[in-house]
Amino acid sequence: MIYYDNHPVAEMGEDWVRLTDGTRISGIRDRALLTDDTEGAEVYEARMALLRARRNRLLDESDWTQMIDNDLSDEAIWRWREYRQALRDLPQAVTHDDIDAVAWPAPPA
């Protein structure tokens, strides 16, 4: 099992990684690729898959903020919407060079 942010996000076989959402990444020839500094496409795609898995978990955890029957003010709902949009935009903003230093948006207080 591969853990990210203390949560299980993937299962790893000999040459594949399967995320908890069922997405399978094949052709990973070396387990060390997920943690070493090699700049190969396999490493980048595997790390992006882990990033998207964490992003999806954060979106799932904040779904309640967009429900009609929550107790949040209109202003708080808008702050949560902005946070959730920043999470959705994150994968497009990450480049090959900054994949290891992602600036995650902070949830509203």
C-alpha positions as a printed NumPy array, in Angstrom:
array([[  0.   ,   0.   ,   0.   ],
       [  1.179,   3.538,  -0.735],
       [  0.219,   6.223,   1.769],
       [ -0.029,   9.932,   1.068],
       [ -0.848,  12.425,   3.794],
       [ -1.346,   9.416,   6.131],
       [ -4.127,   7.976,   3.954],
       [ -3.889,   4.883,   1.761],
       [ -4.02 ,   6.037,  -1.848],
       [ -2.675,   3.189,  -3.919],
       [ -1.859,  -0.469,  -4.139],
       [  1.298,  -1.391,  -5.974],
       [  2.085,  -4.451,  -8.024],
       [  5.259,  -5.452,  -9.797],
       [  4.89 ,  -2.918, -12.63 ],
       [  1.657,  -1.074, -11.833],
       [ -0.042,   1.199,  -9.321],
       [ -3.806,   1.111,  -8.71 ],
       [ -5.322,   4.104,  -6.918],
       [ -8.123,   3.673,  -4.429],
       [-10.54 ,   5.096,  -7.023],
       [ -9.667,   2.186,  -9.348],
       [ -7.366,   4.111, -11.708],
       [ -4.505,   1.885, -12.824],
       [ -1.103,   3.167, -13.953],
       [  0.885,   0.494, -15.774],
       [  4.467,   0.298, -16.887],
       [  6.157,   1.334, -13.65 ],
       [  9.293,  -0.753, -13.808],
       [ 10.81 ,   0.168, -10.459],
       [  9.085,   0.843,  -7.134],
       [ 11.727,   3.449,  -6.329],
       [ 10.376,   5.584,  -9.177],
       [  7.611,   6.821,  -6.914],
       [ 10.07 ,   8.332,  -4.478],
       [ 13.306,   9.049,  -6.308],
       [ 14.164,  12.282,  -8.119],
       [ 14.192,  10.871, -11.635],
       [ 12.337,  13.187, -14.019],
       [ 10.672,  10.507, -16.123],
       [  7.119,  10.635, -17.425],
       [  6.212,   7.573, -15.342],
       [  7.266,   9.307, -12.135],
       [  5.423,  12.496, -12.998],
       [  2.202,  10.669, -13.916],
       [  2.32 ,   8.551, -10.757],
       [  2.885,  11.622,  -8.59 ],
       [  0.099,  13.501, -10.387],
       [ -2.223,  10.564,  -9.747],
       [ -1.38 ,  10.76 ,  -6.033],
       [ -1.948,  14.526,  -6.08 ],
       [ -5.358,  14.073,  -7.713],
       [ -6.262,  11.377,  -5.165],
       [ -5.478,  13.739,  -2.274],
       [ -7.319,  16.581,  -4.025],
       [-10.383,  14.368,  -4.524],
       [-10.328,  13.362,  -0.855],
       [-10.243,  17.035,   0.209],
       [-13.141,  17.813,  -2.128],
       [-15.121,  14.882,  -0.715],
       [-14.454,  16.058,   2.833],
       [-15.801,  19.532,   2.022],
       [-18.896,  18.471,   0.076],
       [-21.085,  19.241,   3.087],
       [-20.289,  22.97 ,   2.738],
       [-22.247,  23.15 ,  -0.509],
       [-25.379,  21.4  ,   0.708],
       [-28.535,  23.474,   0.999],
       [-29.172,  22.58 ,   4.631],
       [-25.756,  23.53 ,   6.081],
       [-25.493,  26.148,   8.833],
       [-22.917,  28.325,   7.085],
       [-23.407,  31.982,   6.235],
       [-23.546,  33.025,   2.577],
       [-20.06 ,  34.511,   2.917],
       [-18.676,  31.266,   4.357],
       [-20.277,  29.258,   1.56 ],
       [-18.541,  31.503,  -0.998],
       [-15.168,  31.1  ,   0.762],
       [-15.626,  27.316,   0.635],
       [-16.555,  27.542,  -3.053],
       [-13.347,  29.464,  -3.756],
       [-11.323,  26.886,  -1.814],
       [-12.966,  24.018,  -3.682],
       [-12.342,  25.738,  -7.039],
       [ -8.684,  26.225,  -6.099],
       [ -8.502,  22.477,  -5.399],
       [-10.061,  21.7  ,  -8.786],
       [ -7.598,  24.039, -10.537],
       [ -4.549,  22.661,  -8.729],
       [ -3.593,  19.845, -11.152],
       [ -3.496,  22.289, -14.078],
       [ -1.276,  24.685, -12.104],
       [  1.329,  22.076, -11.141],
       [  4.334,  21.819, -13.419],
       [  6.936,  19.124, -13.802],
       [  9.401,  21.222, -11.769],
       [  7.189,  21.936,  -8.752],
       [  5.4  ,  18.599,  -8.308],
       [  7.281,  18.021,  -5.028],
       [  6.5  ,  21.467,  -3.603],
       [  2.789,  21.898,  -4.247],
       [  1.185,  24.861,  -2.479],
       [ -2.096,  23.384,  -1.293],
       [ -4.911,  25.902,  -0.719],
       [ -5.909,  26.334,   2.914],
       [ -9.518,  25.591,   3.843],
       [-11.542,  28.495,   5.239],
       [-11.488,  28.949,   8.997]])
